[in-house]
């Protein structure tokens, strides 16, 4: 497929994806400790260039479902697509596994999850987008029994098998370090089985080094890894038959962090040079007199 998408990261598993005149908002959550500041929060200004805005809620866990999304319910171009097992007071078009809905030219199909709710497969503007929600291989190898791990694997592989052969241009998928050893097993299998063109890790619980590290390691002949780690960090992606063009626009916070790191590295390099000079100075620890050449 060919097309263009602009992906904006918010927090945890929260993303905003713009394709043509459609804006999609996935599992928006402001965070447990105000990680999304008011200046960075979702607002009506984000909607002004779009003819429709689709909110997706994969399941009811608090880190995926923030009721603030209903602050926009009065807007006629806003629609909510939620999993069928959401609480009764949740508003939106409920979807169960295997169900399909259309919103103009956008086609949405719900697939399974290995936790609550569903995952979403969306065809929009010539692109195929997959948002996993909490679909993952939740194996907890350092704590679970072999039987529990085997059951988790079978459930996960069965979910992914239902999607076999589906083209995926853009994928957002959990890489959760809390599982300990082999925490990326589900993501590795998904990349090998489904070959998404762009894979964005999510659900990494504040460990941005996990996201950036995995995005580098997961690259294959078919898949490019992309890590977005700061609120409002954005990437513009052009999908063409000949390849990809990805442009990342870091936030001011990220740029400041990189500058601090660069200054720290430069200072460390200076210290290393001075230390090396002192260690190699033949007169540094000598009692021999040094002739004064100034007279």
C-alpha positions in Angstrom: 0.0 0.0 0.0 1.0 3.6 -0.4 0.0 6.7 1.6 1.0 9.0 4.3 0.5 9.0 8.1 1.4 11.3 10.8 1.8 9.6 14.2 1.9 11.5 17.4 2.7 9.9 20.7 1.1 10.9 24.0 1.8 8.5 26.8 2.0 4.7 27.5 -0.2 3.2 24.7 -1.8 6.5 23.6 -1.3 7.7 20.0 -2.9 10.0 17.5 -2.7 8.9 13.8 -3.7 11.3 11.0 -4.3 9.9 7.5 -5.9 12.2 5.0 -9.0 13.9 6.5 -9.3 11.2 9.3 -7.8 11.6 12.7 -7.6 8.4 14.9 -6.9 8.6 18.6 -5.9 5.3 20.3 -6.2 4.5 24.1 -5.6 8.1 25.2 -4.5 8.4 28.8 -3.1 11.4 30.6 -1.1 9.2 33.0 -1.3 8.3 36.6 0.9 11.2 37.8 0.0 13.9 35.3 2.6 12.8 32.7 0.5 14.6 30.1 0.6 18.3 31.1 -2.2 20.5 30.2 -0.2 22.2 27.5 0.4 18.8 25.9 -3.1 17.4 26.3 -5.5 16.5 23.5 -7.7 19.5 22.5 -10.1 20.5 19.9 -7.3 22.3 18.1 -6.0 18.9 17.1 -9.3 18.2 15.3 -9.6 21.4 13.1 -8.1 20.0 9.9 -10.1 16.8 9.9 -13.6 15.8 8.7 -13.9 13.0 11.2 -12.2 12.0 14.4 -12.3 8.4 15.6 -11.5 7.5 19.2 -10.6 3.9 19.9 -10.7 2.3 23.3 -9.3 -1.3 23.3 -10.4 -2.2 26.8 -11.3 -0.8 30.2 -8.0 -0.9 32.1 -7.3 2.6 33.5 -4.1 2.9 31.6 -6.0 2.6 28.3 -9.3 4.3 29.1 -9.5 7.9 30.2 -13.0 9.3 30.4 -11.7 12.7 29.5 -12.1 11.6 25.9 -15.9 12.2 26.3 -15.2 15.9 26.7 -15.3 16.0 22.9 -18.6 14.0 22.5 -20.5 17.2 21.6 -18.6 17.5 18.3 -20.5 16.0 15.4 -17.4 14.7 13.6 -16.3 12.7 16.7 -17.1 9.0 17.0 -16.1 6.4 19.6 -15.2 2.8 18.8 -14.9 0.7 22.0 -14.6 -3.0 22.9 -17.9 -4.8 23.6 -16.9 -5.6 27.2 -16.4 -2.0 28.3 -18.4 -0.8 31.3 -22.1 0.0 30.7 -21.5 3.7 31.2 -18.9 3.9 28.4 -20.2 5.5 25.2 -19.5 4.4 21.7 -20.0 1.8 19.0 -19.2 -1.5 20.7 -17.2 -4.1 18.7 -16.6 -7.7 19.4 -14.0 -10.0 17.8 -14.7 -10.4 14.1 -17.1 -7.5 13.8 -16.6 -4.8 11.2 -17.8 -1.2 11.0 -17.4 1.6 8.4 -16.9 5.3 9.0 -17.0 6.9 5.6 -14.0 5.4 3.7 -12.5 4.0 6.9 -13.0 0.3 7.6 -12.5 -1.0 11.2 -12.3 -4.7 12.2 -11.9 -6.0 15.7 -9.5 -8.8 16.4 -8.7 -10.7 19.6 -6.7 -9.9 22.7 -4.9 -12.0 25.2 -6.2 -9.7 28.0 -9.4 -7.7 28.1 -11.0 -6.2 25.1 -10.0 -6.3 21.5 -7.3 -5.2 19.0 -8.1 -3.0 16.0 -7.3 -3.4 12.3 -8.1 -0.3 10.3 -8.0 0.4 6.6 -7.8 4.2 6.0 -6.4 6.3 3.1 -4.8 3.3 1.4 -3.0 2.2 4.6 -3.5 -0.7 6.9 -3.0 0.1 10.6 -3.0 -2.3 13.5 -3.4 -1.2 17.1 -2.8 -4.2 19.5 -4.3 -2.8 22.7 -3.2 -5.5 25.2 -2.7 -8.2 22.7 0.6 -9.7 23.7 2.3 -12.9 24.8 1.9 -12.3 28.6 4.2 -15.1 29.7 5.9 -13.8 33.0 8.6 -16.5 32.6 10.4 -15.8 35.8 7.2 -16.2 37.9 4.7 -18.4 36.0 4.7 -22.2 35.8 5.5 -24.0 32.6 1.8 -24.9 32.3 0.8 -21.2 32.5 3.5 -20.1 30.0 2.4 -22.8 27.6 -1.3 -21.7 27.9 -0.3 -18.1 27.3 1.7 -19.0 24.2 -1.2 -21.1 22.7 -3.7 -18.3 23.3 -1.4 -15.7 21.8 -0.4 -17.7 18.8 -4.1 -18.5 18.1 -4.9 -14.7 18.1 -2.1 -13.9 15.7 -3.0 -16.8 13.4 -6.4 -15.2 12.8 -4.7 -12.3 11.2 -2.3 -14.3 9.1 -1.8 -12.8 5.7 -3.2 -9.4 6.6 -1.0 -6.6 5.2 0.1 -4.1 7.9 1.8 -0.8 7.1 1.8 0.7 10.6 1.7 -1.3 13.9 1.6 -0.2 17.6 2.3 -3.1 19.9 3.2 -3.7 23.6 6.8 -4.2 24.6 6.5 -4.5 28.4 9.7 -4.9 30.4 7.8 -5.8 33.6 7.6 -9.4 32.3 11.4 -9.8 32.9 13.2 -12.3 30.7 12.1 -12.5 27.1 9.7 -9.7 27.6 9.8 -9.0 23.8 8.8 -12.5 22.8 5.3 -11.5 21.7 6.6 -8.5 19.6 9.3 -10.7 18.1 6.8 -13.3 17.0 4.4 -10.7 15.7 7.1 -9.1 13.5 8.2 -12.5 12.1 4.6 -13.6 11.5 3.0 -10.4 10.2 5.9 -8.4 8.8 4.5 -4.9 9.6 6.3 -2.2 7.6 6.7 0.1 10.6 6.6 -1.2 14.2 6.2 1.2 17.1 6.7 -0.2 20.6 4.2 0.9 23.3 3.2 0.0 26.9 6.8 0.2 28.0 5.9 1.7 31.4 8.2 4.8 31.4 11.3 2.8 30.3 12.1 4.8 27.2 15.4 3.0 26.8 13.3 -0.2 26.3 11.4 1.4 23.4 14.5 2.9 21.7 16.5 -0.2 22.2 13.8 -2.5 20.8 13.1 -0.2 17.8 16.8 -0.6 16.8 16.9 -4.4 17.4 13.6 -5.3 15.7 14.6 -4.1 12.2 14.4 -6.7 9.5 14.3 -6.8 5.7 10.5 -6.1 5.9 10.1 -4.0 9.1 11.4 -0.7 10.3 11.4 0.0 14.0 10.3 3.5 15.2 10.4 4.7 18.9 8.4 7.8 20.0 9.1 8.4 23.7 8.1 11.9 24.7 4.6 13.4 24.8 3.7 15.0 21.5 6.8 13.6 19.7 5.7 13.1 16.1 6.7 11.2 13.0 5.6 11.7 9.4 5.7 8.5 7.4 5.4 8.1 3.7 4.7 4.6 2.5 5.7 3.9 -1.0 6.1 0.7 -2.9 9.8 1.4 -3.2 10.3 2.0 0.5 9.7 4.3 3.4 10.4 7.9 4.3 10.3 8.6 8.0 10.8 12.0 9.5 10.8 12.4 13.3 10.0 15.7 14.9 11.4 15.7 18.5 9.8 17.8 21.2 11.6 20.7 22.9 11.9 18.4 26.0 13.6 15.7 24.0 16.0 18.2 22.3 16.9 19.7 25.7 17.6 16.2 27.0 19.8 15.4 24.0 21.7 18.7 24.5 22.3 17.9 28.2 23.5 14.4 27.2 25.9 15.9 24.6 27.3 18.4 27.1 27.8 15.6 29.6 29.5 13.4 27.0 31.8 16.3 26.0 32.7 16.9 29.6 33.4 13.2 30.2 35.7 13.2 27.0 37.6 16.2 28.3 38.1 14.5 31.7 39.3 11.3 30.0 41.9 13.2 27.9 43.2 15.1 31.0 43.4 11.8 32.9 45.3 10.2 30.1 47.7 13.1 29.9 48.4 13.0 33.6 49.0 9.3 33.5 51.4 9.6 30.5 53.3 12.7 31.8 56.9 11.5 32.4 57.4 14.3 35.1 54.0 13.9 36.8 55.5 11.7 39.6 59.2 12.4 39.2 61.6 14.0 41.7 63.9 15.1 38.8 64.2 18.9 38.5 62.6 20.5 35.5 64.7 23.3 33.9 63.0 26.7 33.8 63.2 27.8 30.2 61.7 31.3 30.9 65.0 33.0 31.9 
